Amino acid sequence: MSNATPEKAFLVSWEELHRNAKALAWRLMDIGPWTGVVAIARGGLVPAAIVARELEIRLVDTVCIASYDDHKELGKQSSLTILKGVAGDGAGLLVIDDLVDTGVTAQAVRGMLPRAHIATVYAKPRGRPLVDTFITEVSQDTWIYFPWDLEAQPIQPIALARKPR
């Protein structure tokens, strides 16, 4: 895989993320019962909050893992750093993340919580086998821009953008 900026970009709005996280909750509802939700911080925090609300789960915890150093290089991950774990083997726990990409983070969480159910909103082919449930699959060469990565900004009108300078 190249370290170049990806040509494919998938922009996710707040509304789309909410809708997909709610769809994830629907999919997970009959798989439980769940004793708690564990968000993989930071990307899994928002989807985990939505899933916890929809499934009426009050016990919410986090696993804190740092893996992406450079958000502009597709598929490039730094060495994994576990900043905070969760006690136990994961029995009854629902682990939520925004995305499974290469599966490195999911593999680390599976090692910590082998009996947990890992679910993500989005999945890429390399990481997909490492999660139990997901909603939307995107190609490996696509970079997903989540709403917290985006900011509204003015753009030129189409006619001005096409004129040679």
N, C-alpha and C positions, 0 to 999 in steps of 0.2 A: 504494500500500500504506500502510496506517495505521501509525502509530508506537505503537499501543496494544499492551498485553500480549496475546499470542495466546490465543484461546479454546481451541485444540486443543493439547494437550500429549501428547508421546509419551515415556514414561519407559523408558529402556533399562537393564536390569540388567547386571551383570558377565557373568552366564552367557549372556544373549542376545547381548551384544557379542562374546563369545568364539565363540559358535556362528556368528554372521553373518560374522565375520572369517575363520573357518575355511572357511565356504562361499565366501567371496571367494577364498581360496587355491585351493580346488578349481577354481573357474572360471578362474583365472589359470594353473594348472599347465601346460596344453597350449598356451598362447599363447606362452610363453617360447621359448628360454632367457633367463634374466635374469642380468645380471652383478652386480646390486645392487638394494637397496631404498632408496628415499628417503622418509622420513616427513615429512609437512608438520606441523611442530610448532605447537601442542602437540597438537591433537586427533588427529592421525594417528599419534602415537607408539605407543599401545597396539595399534591394529589392525596397524600395520607390524611390530611385534615378533611378533605372532601369525602374520602372513603369512610373514615371514622364517623363522620356525621351521618352519612347515608345508612350505615350499618348499625348506628346507635352504639358505638364502641367508645367508652369513656377513657380507657387506659391507653394512652399514647406515649410512646417512648421514641428515642432516636438511636441510630447507629451512625456515628460520624466518621466518614472516610473521605480522604482527599486523594484524587487520582488524576484529574485534568489540570495540567499546568498551563498549557497554551491553548486557548479556545479557538485559535485560528488554524491549527494544524490537525487535519482530519485523522482520526484514529491514533493520534499520538497521546499516550498516557505516560505520566511520570510513574515512578515506583509508588505502589500503594502505601498509604499511611493510614492506619486505624487510629483515630483520635479518641473515640469512645465506643465501647461495646455495650452489650446487653447480657445480663446474667441468664443462665439456663441453657437448655438445648433447643429452644424455640417452639416446643410443643404448644399448640393453640395460638401461636402468634402469626399474624399476617404482616409480612414485610413489604413495604411499598416504596417504589422508586419511580422517577419520571421516565427513565429510559434504561434499557439494557443495550449496550453498544458492543463492546468486545467480550463482555461477560466477566472481566477481571473483578469488578466490584461484586457482582452476584456470586462469583466463586468464593470470594473472601467471606461474604455474609453466610453463604451455605456452610462454610467451614466453621464459623462461629455458632450458627443456629441451624444445625442439620435437620431438625424436625419442623422448622418454620415453612410456611407457604410464601414463596416470593412472587410478587405480582408487580408488573410495570404497565404504564400507560402505553409506551411505545417500545418497540423491539426491532433490533437489526439482526440480520441472519446469523452472524457469528455468536451473538449473545443469547439468541432466542432459546436454544436448548437448555440454558441454565436457569430459566424462570419457569414457574408453574403456570402462570396466567398472564396474558397481555391483551391489549385491545387492538392496536394498530401496528402493522409492520411497515418499515421503510427500508429502502436499500442501504447497503453498507456504506456507499459513497455519498450519502446525504447527511448534511449537518442540520440538526434540528435547533432552531432558535426559539427558545421558550419565552413567554411573555416578560419574564423578569430580565431577559437579555436584550430586550428591545425598548426603544424610545421613539415616540412620535416626533417627526421632524418635517419641516416643509420641503417640498420638492418642486422642481421647475415644471411648468406646463409642458405637455408632450411636444408641442410645436417648437418651443425654445430648446428643448433637449436634442432635437433632431438637426437643428441648424449648425452648419460648420462654423467653427470659430475663427 
